[in-house]
Structures are given as structure tokens and as C-alpha cells.
Amino acid sequence: MIEKSVAALVVDKKMRYLLLHPTKGEVKWVLPGGHQNEGETDFQTLTREVEEETEIKKFELVEGFSETNSYINSKGNERVIVVYLIKVESDMVKLLAKEHNEYKWVEYNDAMTMLNHDKWRAILSKAHLIISGESA
């Protein structure tokens, strides 16, 4: 069985990235996102999850950027996470879901250190190249 999720790599106008700290598990910092409901498009899932977890309602999707991270979860199912890059004007965040107890806006180098897996760091690196190029 394949479980599909959608996540957002959120960047603000100061080129800081939003990371969330889960209340459970051993993972230290994660991206906003979650499971895709039946019948939802990726964009619908992205919008719903970002708003549910952070109260961010307005963002700009960076066209042409999507990366996939897949792995076998603890139930033995394949989990596929599609990551999109979004830009926000405001860094105002309100944690609405009880699944996270803290958030941080961090610079690229800090985000590279805080993300706990090489696949997540590779996705961040690709996104940062795009954002840096747009800002130059």
C-alpha cells in the first residue's frame, strides 16, 4: 500500500525556512505537511495542511519545483511525500495542530543542520539554489 503526503518547504522574504518540531517521535524538525485525502489534488492537500498546521493562508507556489521523498514506514507501507516550495510575505505563524509544539524560521545553514535526513537536506539544497537565483 502506498501512502501519499504533501509537504511545503516554506520560505519568507528574508530567505528563512520554516521548520516545525513534532510533539511525538524521535524526529527533531519537519516541514509542514500531511496525508493526502482521497480525491484531493496535491495543491489542495498543500493548502489544507499548511493552513491546518501554521494558519498560513496566503502563499505563492514556486512553479516548477516539486521533489519526492519516499521510504518504507513503520507499518511496512511505502510513504511518498511530494514537497513543494512556497513563498510567504509574512512570517506570522500560529501552531494550530497539536502535532507540533514549536516552530522556527531559520537560515539555510541552520535548516541544513536541523533536518534529520539526507533526502530532506538534498531537497532543501535544490530549493535554496532556486530561491537564491531568484533573489540575485
HELIX and SHEET records of a PDB file:
HELIX    1   1 ASP A   42  THR A   54  1                                  13    
HELIX    2   2 TYR A  108  MET A  114  1                                   7    
HELIX    3   3 ASP A  118  SER A  135  1                                  18    
SHEET    1   A 4 GLY A  33  HIS A  35  0                                        
SHEET    2   A 4 ILE A   2  ASP A  12 -1                                        
SHEET    3   A 4 GLU A  78  VAL A  88  1                                        
SHEET    4   A 4 GLU A  60  ILE A  72 -1                                        
SHEET    1   B 2 TYR A  17  PRO A  22  0                                        
SHEET    2   B 2 HIS A 100  VAL A 106 -1                                        
END                                                                             
